Amino acid sequence: MARLTPVPSKSFQIWDADMCWRYLFDRLWRTHTSGFSREVQPGGAASRGMVRHADGILWICVHFQRDQVVKETKINLHKAFVMLRSVFSFVLISSAFASAAALAAPASEDAAWFEPVRLGAALGAGGEASIARLEARWNLKTDLWATSSRSIRVRLGLEASVGGWNPHGSNSTLMGDVGFTPILRVQGAGRSGPFAEVGAGVHLLSRTRISDSKVFSTAFQFGDRIAAGYRFGDAIDSELAVRFQHYSNAGIKEPNPGINFYMLQYSARF
């Protein structure tokens, strides 16, 4: 009796629905026209085997199509998220320069656009590397928006940073990171109190290979962050914050694995 060859599972990983159905009908036709099929009676063991074999192929086809739909849906959702993040980054960076010109224009020659520079340091760690950065931030004196009592204020700051990554693994060496990030902050009216902020900026890395398991396709990366912290209101207006930082190239080129850091940041005004 002829033996039915099982469907190679690896082939289905690259088959589309049309190929899957063609295989189904091809297998049924070849099984029907083989010698042993002509000798069996309808309902016999061999014919039942044909039906089970066909049902098995049909089950694989249906589940393959379902998995393909799920996979394509995930890809489309990821593309939509990347597009929205890119638009947000562009709008935030553009508004940083537009607001600096429109809202913070000096009323007189000796009036300053920004508050005194804020200097800080940030340390963090992720699954593939640890990170350390020195940061300088200039906050606009004028609020972007505030309530009438100024109990809630939305502010804009521009941050420049330089730092290094220490990838995990014995074969990895220190790499550099230079960045520029516009930041939107929500805070209260007083000198002390909690705050929250979100930022989207651009970074340039000194190389694309992070480790054996993490390789970027571009040295240019977008940097997204969310943070929460507390202003102490002391003489140097010190702050302490926790931050989630994400790097990726927004799908400009593949591979785009991205990397995340959880960071602790301290800054003061000088």
VMD Tcl script that draws the C-alpha trace (Angstrom):
set ca {
  {0.00 0.00 0.00}
  {1.28 3.43 -0.90}
  {2.32 5.68 1.94}
  {1.06 9.24 2.11}
  {3.89 11.70 2.62}
  {3.16 14.12 5.47}
  {3.04 17.80 4.66}
  {6.40 19.44 5.46}
  {5.65 21.88 8.24}
  {8.49 24.26 7.28}
  {7.00 24.73 3.82}
  {3.80 26.11 5.29}
  {5.73 28.94 6.87}
  {6.20 30.51 3.43}
  {3.08 29.25 1.61}
  {0.18 31.57 0.87}
  {-3.45 30.44 0.90}
  {-3.52 29.68 -2.85}
  {-0.54 27.33 -2.61}
  {-2.09 25.64 0.41}
  {-5.34 24.85 -1.39}
  {-3.47 23.68 -4.50}
  {-1.56 21.20 -2.37}
  {-4.81 19.93 -0.89}
  {-6.44 19.20 -4.25}
  {-3.21 17.82 -5.71}
  {-2.86 15.33 -2.84}
  {-6.50 14.24 -3.14}
  {-6.15 13.71 -6.91}
  {-2.90 11.74 -6.67}
  {-4.28 9.59 -3.84}
  {-7.50 8.93 -5.77}
  {-5.67 7.85 -8.92}
  {-3.12 5.60 -7.18}
  {-3.38 1.84 -7.53}
  {-4.49 1.05 -4.00}
  {-7.30 3.64 -4.15}
  {-8.95 1.92 -7.11}
  {-8.97 -1.39 -5.24}
  {-10.75 -0.22 -2.09}
  {-14.45 0.08 -1.62}
  {-16.15 3.31 -0.50}
  {-16.11 3.44 3.27}
  {-13.19 1.02 3.56}
  {-10.08 1.58 5.68}
  {-8.08 3.04 2.79}
  {-10.83 5.46 1.77}
  {-11.27 6.54 5.40}
  {-7.53 7.16 5.48}
  {-7.90 9.38 2.44}
  {-10.60 11.38 4.18}
  {-8.55 11.73 7.37}
  {-5.55 12.80 5.30}
  {-7.63 15.37 3.43}
  {-9.15 16.61 6.68}
  {-5.66 17.00 8.12}
  {-4.53 19.08 5.15}
  {-7.73 21.14 5.30}
  {-7.16 21.79 9.04}
  {-3.61 22.98 8.31}
  {-4.86 25.25 5.50}
  {-7.54 26.84 7.67}
  {-5.22 27.36 10.62}
  {-2.46 28.64 8.34}
  {-4.79 31.28 6.91}
  {-5.93 32.25 10.41}
  {-2.34 32.62 11.59}
  {-1.52 34.70 8.52}
  {-4.43 37.06 9.25}
  {-3.29 37.45 12.87}
  {0.31 38.06 11.77}
  {-0.70 40.64 9.14}
  {-2.94 42.40 11.68}
  {-0.06 42.67 14.15}
  {2.23 44.03 11.43}
  {-0.34 46.64 10.39}
  {-0.89 47.73 14.00}
  {2.87 48.04 14.50}
  {3.19 50.14 11.33}
  {0.37 52.41 12.52}
  {2.05 52.84 15.91}
  {5.40 53.64 14.28}
  {3.75 56.20 11.99}
  {1.96 57.90 14.89}
  {5.18 58.00 16.91}
  {7.08 59.50 13.98}
  {4.41 62.16 13.51}
  {4.49 62.94 17.23}
  {8.29 63.25 17.16}
  {8.16 65.57 14.15}
  {5.44 67.76 15.67}
  {7.20 67.97 19.02}
  {10.58 68.85 17.52}
  {9.01 71.40 15.16}
  {6.96 72.97 17.95}
  {10.11 73.29 20.05}
  {11.67 75.67 17.54}
  {8.41 77.39 16.68}
  {7.58 77.99 20.34}
  {11.08 79.26 21.05}
  {10.60 81.90 18.38}
  {6.95 82.75 18.98}
  {6.48 82.44 22.74}
  {9.90 83.16 24.14}
  {10.93 86.17 22.07}
  {12.57 88.68 24.43}
  {10.60 91.81 25.22}
  {13.83 93.76 25.57}
  {17.44 93.30 24.60}
  {18.48 92.09 28.03}
  {15.50 89.77 28.55}
  {16.36 86.06 28.42}
  {14.49 83.50 26.37}
  {15.20 80.63 28.72}
  {15.56 79.99 32.40}
  {19.10 79.31 33.66}
  {20.48 76.07 32.30}
  {19.68 72.89 34.20}
  {22.47 70.30 34.36}
  {21.92 66.69 35.25}
  {23.08 63.10 35.07}
  {21.10 59.97 34.32}
  {21.92 56.31 34.91}
  {19.96 53.36 33.64}
  {19.92 49.72 32.63}
  {18.16 47.51 30.10}
  {18.18 43.93 28.92}
  {21.15 44.36 26.57}
  {23.12 47.30 28.02}
  {23.50 49.89 30.76}
  {23.60 53.62 30.05}
  {25.02 56.81 31.59}
  {24.33 60.33 30.31}
  {25.14 63.95 31.04}
  {22.27 66.29 30.18}
  {21.76 70.04 29.79}
  {18.25 71.44 29.59}
  {16.92 74.89 28.76}
  {13.29 75.52 29.80}
  {11.30 78.31 28.21}
  {10.25 81.01 30.64}
  {6.79 81.23 29.10}
  {4.29 78.42 29.74}
  {2.75 76.75 26.72}
  {-0.51 76.53 28.66}
  {-1.68 77.06 32.23}
  {-4.89 77.24 34.21}
  {-6.03 80.63 35.50}
  {-4.66 79.81 38.96}
  {-1.49 78.29 37.41}
  {-2.08 75.17 39.48}
  {-1.42 73.16 36.32}
  {1.25 74.32 33.89}
  {2.45 72.83 30.61}
  {6.04 73.76 29.82}
  {8.52 73.14 27.03}
  {12.21 72.34 27.47}
  {15.06 71.58 25.09}
  {17.61 69.01 26.19}
  {21.04 68.17 24.77}
  {22.75 65.02 26.00}
  {25.96 63.07 25.60}
  {26.59 59.67 27.09}
  {27.75 56.12 26.72}
  {26.28 52.64 26.56}
  {27.97 49.65 28.15}
  {26.61 46.61 26.29}
  {26.40 43.33 28.15}
  {28.77 40.59 27.04}
  {32.52 40.09 27.08}
  {33.01 40.98 23.39}
  {31.20 44.34 23.55}
  {32.88 47.69 24.18}
  {31.63 51.11 25.26}
  {29.70 53.09 22.62}
  {28.70 56.75 22.39}
  {25.30 58.48 22.23}
  {24.62 62.14 21.35}
  {21.04 63.39 21.45}
  {18.64 66.31 21.26}
  {15.16 66.04 22.82}
  {12.27 68.51 23.15}
  {10.32 67.77 26.34}
  {6.78 68.63 27.41}
  {6.30 68.86 31.15}
  {3.19 69.12 33.35}
  {3.80 70.61 36.79}
  {2.22 72.75 39.49}
  {2.65 76.41 40.35}
  {5.01 76.16 43.33}
  {8.77 75.72 43.37}
  {8.35 72.21 44.79}
  {6.02 69.38 43.88}
  {5.59 66.43 41.51}
  {5.82 66.61 37.73}
  {5.39 64.35 34.70}
  {6.92 64.72 31.28}
  {7.07 63.17 27.83}
  {9.69 63.67 25.15}
  {10.59 62.58 21.63}
  {13.96 63.39 20.12}
  {16.80 62.22 17.90}
  {20.04 60.40 18.75}
  {23.21 59.45 16.94}
  {25.07 56.34 18.10}
  {28.75 55.66 17.54}
  {28.00 52.21 16.09}
  {25.09 49.94 15.22}
  {26.20 46.68 16.83}
  {25.11 46.59 20.45}
  {25.79 42.92 21.21}
  {25.72 39.51 19.55}
  {21.93 39.45 19.91}
  {21.18 43.13 19.23}
  {22.21 44.89 16.01}
  {20.66 48.11 14.68}
  {20.49 48.86 10.96}
  {21.08 52.61 11.46}
  {23.16 54.72 13.83}
  {20.39 57.34 13.74}
  {17.70 56.55 16.31}
  {14.59 58.20 17.67}
  {14.44 58.45 21.45}
  {11.05 58.42 23.20}
  {10.63 58.89 26.93}
  {8.11 59.21 29.71}
  {9.14 60.29 33.20}
  {7.80 61.27 36.59}
  {9.65 63.05 39.36}
  {9.70 65.56 42.17}
  {11.01 69.14 42.42}
  {12.50 69.86 45.85}
  {12.39 73.66 45.66}
  {15.79 74.15 47.32}
  {18.38 76.80 46.50}
  {19.53 75.04 43.33}
  {16.04 73.82 42.35}
  {17.11 70.17 42.34}
  {14.95 67.40 40.87}
  {14.85 63.61 40.97}
  {13.00 61.56 38.37}
  {12.47 58.03 37.12}
  {12.30 57.56 33.37}
  {11.44 54.97 30.74}
  {13.54 55.49 27.60}
  {13.02 53.77 24.25}
  {15.28 53.86 21.19}
  {14.38 52.75 17.66}
  {14.62 54.07 14.10}
  {10.82 54.11 13.55}
  {11.07 51.55 10.75}
  {13.34 53.63 8.51}
  {15.37 50.49 7.81}
  {15.26 46.89 8.96}
  {16.23 45.29 11.27}
  {14.76 47.62 13.86}
  {14.88 45.71 17.16}
  {14.79 48.78 19.43}
  {16.07 48.92 22.98}
  {14.58 50.05 26.31}
  {16.18 51.56 29.40}
  {14.87 52.23 32.91}
  {16.66 55.28 34.25}
  {17.14 57.42 37.36}
  {17.91 61.09 36.72}
  {19.05 63.98 38.95}
  {19.37 67.61 37.85}
  {19.85 71.08 39.33}
  {19.80 74.64 38.04}
  {22.98 76.72 37.85}
}
mol new
graphics top color blue
foreach p $ca { graphics top sphere $p radius 0.5 }
foreach p [lrange $ca 0 end-1] q [lrange $ca 1 end] { graphics top cylinder $p $q radius 0.2 }
display resetview
